[in-house]
Amino acid sequence: MAVNLVNGASAALNQQGGTNAVAITVLKKAIALQAQSAAQLLQTLPAPPAGKPPHLGNHLDTLA
C-alpha cells in the first residue's frame, strides 16, 4: 500500500496547478500508514521477562 501512495505522490507532483494540496494530502496519508504499521510492530514485541531484577541491564561496563 505504501508504494501506491508514493506513486500517487509523484504523479501529483507532476501535475500542473493544485499540486501542493494533493501532495500534502498524499504525504499525510503515507505518514499515517507508516505510523499505523509501526504501532502494530511495537504491539507484537514480547514483554520483557518478569523474573529479572530491575537494576540489571541499566549500565554498561566499559572497563572490560
C-alpha positions, 0 to 999 in steps of 0.5 A: 500500500505504501508504494501506491501512495508514493506513486500517487505522490509523484504523479501529483507532483507532476501535475500542473496547478493544485499540486501542493494540496494533493501532495500534502494530502498524499504525504499525510496519508503515507505518514499515517500508514507508516505510523499505523504499521509501526504501532502494530510492530511495537504491539507484537514485541514480547514483554520483557521477562518478569523474573529479572531484577530491575537494576540489571541491564541499566549500565554498561561496563566499559572497563572490560 
